[in-house]
Amino acid sequence: MAKTATATRSRAPKDHSPVWDGHETWSEAEFLKRFHVATEYYRLEFSGKDLKPAVIKWMTDTGCTKADITAFKKTKDGRCNVTMGTIASCLLRGMPSIRADFNKGRDTAAWLRNEIVTVIEAGKHDIEEVEAKEAKPVVNQPSIQDRLRETAFKMTEEIEDAIEGFQKDPDNFDPKAFKMLNLLKGKEVKAAHARVIKTLYSRDLAELEELASGQADEQLREGYSHRSKKQIKNLIAFYQEITSACDMLSQEAKANRKPKARKAQPKEKIVAKLKYMKSNEPLKLVSINPADIIGAKELWIFNTKTRKLGKYVANEYMELGVKGTTITGFNEHTSVQKTVRKPEEKLKEFKAAGKVQLRKFLDDINATDTRMNGRINEDTILLKAG
């Protein structure tokens, strides 16, 4: 299968295609070399779709009928292959259609006409499909990815100039002369741009590495037959530098990326599973909103079943929290509770106490301290948090 790997570059490169001025004086070897350079250029830089206008222009210039030109235009763009576009482009730029010492003297223009006829015949149904559809104006807005690719393409100008330099003088091409990482950093290439640039040249590299491995098919070997092993090796090294630089930029961005800030969970959701007694009529007690526990330094509770009054105290430099049905972040040594003998009187006193009185409120109760375990249940009134 023909390889069109690098013909998929979706940008409009500068036209540096070879010209054919003075071909009459070229030797057979020189003419063949120029032809190889031209075919390689078009194959690397364009797709068949890109070159279809060149075929149409050649048809117009050579007097093809208007009906044939219209029929060819209406065929699907993919039916026009790179070879057709290459030959049409070369003929338009002055390449002779017949030369005795090239291609056994065959008429290149005749070959192109036959290919065009084949495309028109195969694309008859394409024409019917197009004619059957109503033409509707489509306004395409560039997506974020489109804009990203366009910006990335503009950042490859020096790379493209280097490749052009290789095309012109491959023997003196030095891949080590390009400090690729510094070049891309100078262009302010970000990780997203680096991924696009790497993809842009990855197929070129894969094709060259396949060629160097000795496993390439005949067509690929023929395409590079005018290049020496040293030239191929240098070009591979150049593309590998591009890949390495892009990988480093992506890795640096990943290493320097700030961790994603965890979104604060609503307090109401945190305490949703907490089980507690909302109110107690005999004791005239009503629980506070459990959301007030989150971030508090202390929490007073009263267990109506065990008659224990207790205070949770947060650890130093920490705050109280809730996990499921349990209080978290409290100091196990200073968080204590005591049994109250006359809860109605003591709790009435508790409600009337200010901050200063509450500091020693538990100390004034004549009972044994019991450490708190953090669990809250349906018998627990949430008295105060602060």
C-alpha positions as CSV (number, residue, x, y, z in Angstrom):
1,M,0.0,0.0,0.0
2,A,1.4,3.4,-0.9
3,K,2.6,5.4,2.1
4,T,1.1,8.9,2.5
5,A,2.2,9.3,6.1
6,T,3.6,12.8,6.1
7,A,1.2,14.1,3.5
8,T,-1.3,14.6,6.2
9,R,0.2,17.8,7.5
10,S,-2.8,20.1,7.8
11,R,-1.1,23.4,7.2
12,A,-0.2,25.5,4.1
13,P,3.6,25.3,3.7
14,K,5.6,27.7,1.6
15,D,5.9,26.5,-2.0
16,H,9.5,25.5,-2.4
17,S,8.8,22.9,-5.1
18,P,11.5,22.5,-7.7
19,V,11.4,24.3,-11.0
20,W,12.5,22.9,-14.3
21,D,14.2,25.8,-16.0
22,G,17.2,24.7,-18.0
23,H,16.2,21.0,-18.1
24,E,17.3,20.8,-21.7
25,T,20.9,20.9,-20.6
26,W,20.6,18.4,-17.8
27,S,22.1,14.9,-18.0
28,E,20.0,11.8,-17.5
29,A,21.3,11.5,-13.9
30,E,20.6,15.2,-13.1
31,F,17.1,15.0,-14.5
32,L,16.3,11.9,-12.5
33,K,17.7,13.4,-9.4
34,R,15.5,16.6,-9.9
35,F,12.5,14.4,-10.4
36,H,13.1,12.5,-7.2
37,V,13.5,15.7,-5.2
38,A,10.3,17.0,-6.6
39,T,8.3,13.8,-5.8
40,E,9.7,13.7,-2.3
41,Y,8.8,17.3,-1.7
42,Y,5.1,16.9,-2.8
43,R,4.8,13.6,-1.0
44,L,6.1,15.0,2.3
45,E,4.2,18.3,2.2
46,F,0.8,17.7,0.6
47,S,-2.1,15.3,0.4
48,G,-3.9,14.3,-2.8
49,K,-6.7,16.6,-1.7
50,D,-4.2,19.5,-1.5
51,L,-2.9,18.8,-5.0
52,K,-6.3,18.3,-6.7
53,P,-6.4,22.0,-7.7
54,A,-3.1,21.5,-9.6
55,V,-4.6,18.7,-11.6
56,I,-7.7,20.9,-12.4
57,K,-5.4,23.7,-13.5
58,W,-3.4,21.4,-15.7
59,M,-6.6,20.1,-17.3
60,T,-7.6,23.7,-18.0
61,D,-4.3,24.7,-19.5
62,T,-4.1,21.7,-21.7
63,G,-7.6,22.2,-23.2
64,C,-9.6,19.4,-21.5
65,T,-13.3,19.8,-22.1
66,K,-15.4,21.8,-19.7
67,A,-17.5,18.7,-19.0
68,D,-14.5,16.6,-18.0
69,I,-13.1,19.4,-15.8
70,T,-16.5,19.7,-14.0
71,A,-16.8,16.0,-13.7
72,F,-13.3,15.7,-12.1
73,K,-14.0,18.6,-9.7
74,K,-17.2,16.8,-8.4
75,T,-15.4,13.6,-7.6
76,K,-14.4,13.0,-4.0
77,D,-11.2,14.7,-3.1
78,G,-9.7,11.4,-1.9
79,R,-9.8,9.9,-5.4
80,C,-7.0,12.3,-6.5
81,N,-3.8,10.7,-5.3
82,V,-0.5,12.4,-4.5
83,T,1.2,11.0,-7.6
84,M,-1.4,12.6,-9.9
85,G,-1.0,15.9,-8.1
86,T,2.8,15.6,-8.2
87,I,2.9,15.0,-12.0
88,A,0.4,17.8,-12.7
89,S,2.5,20.2,-10.5
90,C,5.7,19.3,-12.2
91,L,4.2,19.7,-15.7
92,L,2.8,23.1,-14.8
93,R,6.2,24.2,-13.5
94,G,8.0,23.3,-16.8
95,M,8.8,19.6,-16.6
96,P,8.7,18.1,-20.2
97,S,6.1,15.4,-20.7
98,I,8.4,13.3,-22.9
99,R,12.2,12.8,-22.5
100,A,14.0,10.0,-24.3
101,D,16.2,9.0,-21.4
102,F,13.5,9.2,-18.8
103,N,10.8,6.6,-18.0
104,K,11.7,4.8,-21.3
105,G,10.5,7.7,-23.3
106,R,6.9,7.4,-22.2
107,D,4.5,10.4,-22.4
108,T,3.9,11.5,-18.8
109,A,1.0,13.8,-19.8
110,A,-0.7,10.8,-21.5
111,W,-0.4,8.8,-18.2
112,L,-2.0,11.7,-16.3
113,R,-4.9,11.9,-18.8
114,N,-5.6,8.2,-18.3
115,E,-5.5,8.6,-14.5
116,I,-8.0,11.5,-14.8
117,V,-10.3,9.4,-16.9
118,T,-10.1,6.6,-14.4
119,V,-11.0,8.9,-11.5
120,I,-13.9,10.4,-13.4
121,E,-15.3,7.0,-14.2
122,A,-14.9,5.7,-10.6
123,G,-16.4,8.9,-9.2
124,K,-19.7,9.0,-11.2
125,H,-21.6,8.1,-8.1
126,D,-19.8,10.8,-6.2
127,I,-21.3,13.3,-8.7
128,E,-24.8,11.9,-8.2
129,E,-24.5,12.2,-4.5
130,V,-23.4,15.8,-4.7
131,E,-26.2,16.7,-7.1
132,A,-28.8,15.0,-5.0
133,K,-28.0,17.2,-2.0
134,E,-29.2,20.7,-1.6
135,A,-26.4,23.1,-1.3
136,K,-26.6,24.8,2.1
137,P,-24.2,27.5,3.3
138,V,-22.1,26.1,6.2
139,V,-20.3,28.5,8.5
140,N,-17.6,26.6,10.3
141,Q,-16.3,28.2,13.4
142,P,-12.8,27.1,14.3
143,S,-12.8,25.0,17.5
144,I,-10.3,25.3,20.3
145,Q,-8.3,22.4,18.9
146,D,-8.2,24.1,15.5
147,R,-6.9,27.3,17.0
148,L,-4.4,25.3,19.0
149,R,-3.1,23.5,15.9
150,E,-2.9,26.7,13.9
151,T,-0.8,28.3,16.7
152,A,1.5,25.3,16.9
153,F,2.1,25.3,13.2
154,K,3.3,28.9,13.3
155,M,5.8,27.8,16.0
156,T,7.5,25.4,13.6
157,E,8.8,28.0,11.1
158,E,12.5,27.4,12.0
159,I,11.9,23.6,11.9
160,E,10.5,23.9,8.4
161,D,13.4,26.2,7.4
162,A,15.8,23.5,8.6
163,I,14.0,20.8,6.6
164,E,14.2,23.0,3.6
165,G,17.9,23.4,4.2
166,F,18.3,19.7,4.2
167,Q,16.4,19.4,0.9
168,K,18.8,22.0,-0.7
169,D,22.1,20.8,0.8
170,P,21.7,17.4,2.5
171,D,25.5,16.7,2.7
172,N,26.2,19.6,5.0
173,F,23.1,19.2,7.1
174,D,24.1,19.0,10.8
175,P,21.2,17.9,13.2
176,K,23.4,18.9,16.2
177,A,23.4,22.5,15.1
178,F,19.8,22.9,16.2
179,K,19.2,23.3,20.0
180,M,15.6,22.1,19.6
181,L,14.5,22.5,23.3
182,N,15.8,26.1,23.5
183,L,14.2,26.9,20.1
184,L,10.8,25.7,21.2
185,K,11.1,27.4,24.6
186,G,12.0,30.6,22.8
187,K,8.7,30.2,20.9
188,E,6.9,29.8,24.3
189,V,5.7,26.3,23.3
190,K,3.4,24.9,26.0
191,A,2.6,21.3,26.6
192,A,-0.5,21.4,24.4
193,H,1.5,22.9,21.5
194,A,4.3,20.3,22.1
195,R,1.9,17.4,21.6
196,V,0.7,18.9,18.3
197,I,4.2,19.5,17.0
198,K,5.4,16.0,18.0
199,T,2.5,14.4,16.2
200,L,3.2,16.6,13.2
201,Y,6.6,15.1,12.7
202,S,6.1,11.6,14.3
203,R,5.1,10.0,11.0
204,D,8.1,11.4,9.2
205,L,10.3,9.9,11.9
206,A,8.5,6.5,11.8
207,E,8.9,6.4,8.0
208,L,12.6,7.1,8.2
209,E,13.2,4.6,11.0
210,E,11.4,2.0,9.0
211,L,13.6,2.8,6.0
212,A,16.8,2.6,8.2
213,S,15.7,-0.7,9.6
214,G,15.9,-2.4,6.2
215,Q,12.2,-3.5,6.5
216,A,10.8,-0.8,4.2
217,D,8.8,-1.8,1.1
218,E,10.0,-1.2,-2.4
219,Q,8.0,2.1,-2.9
220,L,9.5,3.6,0.3
221,R,13.0,2.6,-0.7
222,E,12.5,4.1,-4.2
223,G,11.2,7.3,-2.7
224,Y,14.5,7.8,-0.8
225,S,16.8,6.1,-3.3
226,H,18.6,9.4,-4.1
227,R,19.6,9.8,-0.4
228,S,22.7,8.3,1.2
229,K,22.7,6.4,4.5
230,K,24.4,9.3,6.2
231,Q,21.8,11.8,5.0
232,I,19.0,9.5,6.2
233,K,20.8,9.1,9.6
234,N,21.1,12.8,10.0
235,L,17.5,13.4,9.2
236,I,16.4,10.8,11.7
237,A,18.5,12.4,14.4
238,F,16.9,15.8,13.6
239,Y,13.4,14.4,13.9
240,Q,14.4,12.5,17.1
241,E,15.5,15.9,18.6
242,I,12.1,17.3,17.9
243,T,10.4,14.4,19.6
244,S,12.7,14.5,22.7
245,A,12.2,18.3,23.0
246,C,8.4,18.0,22.9
247,D,8.5,15.1,25.4
248,M,10.6,17.2,27.8
249,L,8.3,20.2,27.6
250,S,5.3,18.0,28.3
251,Q,7.1,16.4,31.3
252,E,8.2,19.7,32.7
253,A,4.6,21.0,32.5
254,K,3.3,18.0,34.3
255,A,5.9,18.3,37.0
256,N,5.2,22.0,37.5
257,R,1.4,21.6,37.4
258,K,-0.2,22.7,40.6
259,P,-2.4,20.0,42.2
260,K,-6.0,20.5,41.6
261,A,-7.6,22.2,44.5
262,R,-10.2,20.0,46.2
263,K,-13.6,21.5,46.1
264,A,-14.9,22.2,49.6
265,Q,-17.7,19.9,50.5
266,P,-20.8,21.7,51.8
267,K,-21.1,21.4,55.6
268,E,-24.7,20.2,55.3
269,K,-23.5,17.3,53.2
270,I,-20.7,16.4,55.7
271,V,-23.2,16.2,58.6
272,A,-26.0,14.6,56.7
273,K,-25.5,11.1,58.3
274,L,-25.0,12.4,61.8
275,K,-27.7,10.9,64.2
276,Y,-28.7,13.2,67.1
277,M,-31.7,14.3,69.1
278,K,-33.2,17.4,67.6
279,S,-35.1,18.4,70.8
280,N,-36.2,17.3,74.3
281,E,-39.4,18.6,75.7
282,P,-39.0,17.6,79.3
283,L,-35.6,19.3,79.5
284,K,-36.6,22.2,77.3
285,L,-33.5,21.6,75.1
286,V,-33.1,22.1,71.3
287,S,-30.0,21.0,69.4
288,I,-27.9,23.4,67.5
289,N,-27.5,23.0,63.7
290,P,-24.9,20.2,63.4
291,A,-23.2,22.1,60.5
292,D,-21.9,24.5,63.3
293,I,-19.6,21.7,64.5
294,I,-17.5,21.9,61.4
295,G,-14.5,24.1,62.2
296,A,-15.4,24.6,65.9
297,K,-12.8,24.4,68.7
298,E,-15.2,22.8,71.2
299,L,-18.6,21.1,71.3
300,W,-20.9,20.6,74.3
301,I,-23.3,17.7,74.3
302,F,-25.8,16.0,76.7
303,N,-26.9,12.4,76.5
304,T,-30.5,12.2,77.7
305,K,-30.3,8.5,78.4
306,T,-27.0,8.3,80.4
307,R,-27.4,11.8,81.8
308,K,-23.8,12.6,80.8
309,L,-22.8,16.2,80.0
310,G,-19.6,16.4,77.9
311,K,-17.3,18.7,76.1
312,Y,-15.3,17.9,72.9
313,V,-12.1,19.9,72.7
314,A,-10.2,20.2,69.4
315,N,-6.6,19.1,69.1
316,E,-4.1,22.0,69.1
317,Y,-3.9,23.7,65.6
318,M,-6.9,21.6,64.5
319,E,-10.7,22.0,64.3
320,L,-13.6,19.6,65.0
321,G,-15.1,17.8,62.1
322,V,-17.7,15.1,61.4
323,K,-17.3,11.8,59.6
324,G,-20.5,9.7,59.4
325,T,-21.9,9.6,62.9
326,T,-18.6,10.4,64.7
327,I,-16.8,13.6,65.8
328,T,-13.3,13.9,64.6
329,G,-10.2,16.1,65.4
330,F,-10.8,16.1,69.2
331,N,-8.2,15.7,71.9
332,E,-8.8,12.3,73.7
333,H,-7.3,13.6,77.0
334,T,-9.1,16.9,77.4
335,S,-12.4,15.8,75.9
336,V,-14.4,14.4,78.9
337,Q,-17.9,14.0,80.3
338,K,-19.5,13.7,83.7
339,T,-22.8,12.3,84.9
340,V,-25.3,14.9,86.0
341,R,-27.6,14.1,89.0
342,K,-30.2,16.8,88.5
343,P,-30.1,17.5,84.8
344,E,-33.0,20.0,84.8
345,E,-31.2,22.3,87.2
346,K,-27.7,21.8,85.9
347,L,-28.7,22.3,82.2
348,K,-30.7,25.5,83.1
349,E,-27.5,26.7,84.8
350,F,-25.5,25.7,81.7
351,K,-27.7,27.8,79.4
352,A,-27.3,30.8,81.6
353,A,-23.5,30.5,81.9
354,G,-21.1,32.7,79.9
355,K,-17.8,31.9,78.4
356,V,-15.8,32.4,81.6
357,Q,-18.2,30.2,83.7
358,L,-18.2,27.5,81.0
359,R,-14.4,27.1,81.3
360,K,-14.8,25.5,84.8
361,F,-18.4,24.2,84.4
362,L,-17.4,20.5,84.3
363,D,-14.9,20.9,87.1
364,D,-17.6,22.1,89.4
365,I,-19.7,18.9,88.8
366,N,-19.0,16.3,91.6
367,A,-18.6,13.2,89.4
368,T,-15.9,11.1,87.8
369,D,-14.4,12.2,84.4
370,T,-15.0,9.8,81.5
371,R,-13.2,10.2,78.2
372,M,-15.3,10.8,75.1
373,N,-15.3,8.4,72.2
374,G,-16.5,10.6,69.4
375,R,-19.8,8.8,68.8
376,I,-23.1,10.7,68.6
377,N,-26.5,8.9,68.7
378,E,-30.2,9.6,68.8
379,D,-30.1,10.3,72.6
380,T,-27.6,13.1,72.2
381,I,-28.5,16.8,72.3
382,L,-26.0,19.1,70.6
383,L,-25.9,22.0,73.2
384,K,-23.2,24.4,72.0
385,A,-20.4,24.8,69.5
386,G,-17.8,27.5,69.3
